[in-house]
Amino acid sequence: QVQLVESGGGLVQPGGSLRLSCAASGFIFSSYDMNWYRQAPGKERELVAVITSAGGRTNYADSVKGRFTISRDNAKNTVYLQMNSLKPEDTAVYYCNAYLSLAGIRYWGQGTQVTVSS
């Protein structure tokens, strides 16, 4: 049974930091690219950060470059999103996503709420 379980969301003041985690099980984690998406109320889901299966390459949305860092630990089947200098516009539900491009297979977590507010 495939599971992606996000944690680490919450309420934080502008300028603060949060670290999201996504624990994976039920598939070969090290073979999948891992992504973080987010969806704010009334907006479409957007891709925030990507990390390749071996962790050699990362990519970020322009809106989070220099503030967010994606990383992974293949030994722990976990992907992380370190979020610094948070802004109110970062408020959204953040989703973990696993993607195997060769087969077109994609898995989603249930999401974790991040709220940036004073």
MOJORA-V995538 format. One record per run of one state. SS is the DSSP state (a for helix, b for strand, c for the rest). FROM is the first residue (numbers start at 0). TO is the last residue. If there is no record, write none. Layout:
ss:SS from:FROM to:TO
ss:SS from:FROM to:TO
This chain:
ss:c from:0 to:1
ss:b from:2 to:6
ss:c from:7 to:8
ss:b from:9 to:11
ss:c from:12 to:16
ss:b from:17 to:24
ss:c from:25 to:27
ss:a from:28 to:30
ss:c from:31 to:31
ss:b from:32 to:38
ss:c from:39 to:44
ss:b from:45 to:50
ss:c from:51 to:56
ss:b from:57 to:59
ss:c from:60 to:66
ss:b from:67 to:72
ss:c from:73 to:76
ss:b from:77 to:82
ss:c from:83 to:86
ss:a from:87 to:89
ss:c from:90 to:90
ss:b from:91 to:99
ss:c from:100 to:103
ss:b from:104 to:107
ss:c from:108 to:110
ss:b from:111 to:115
ss:c from:116 to:117
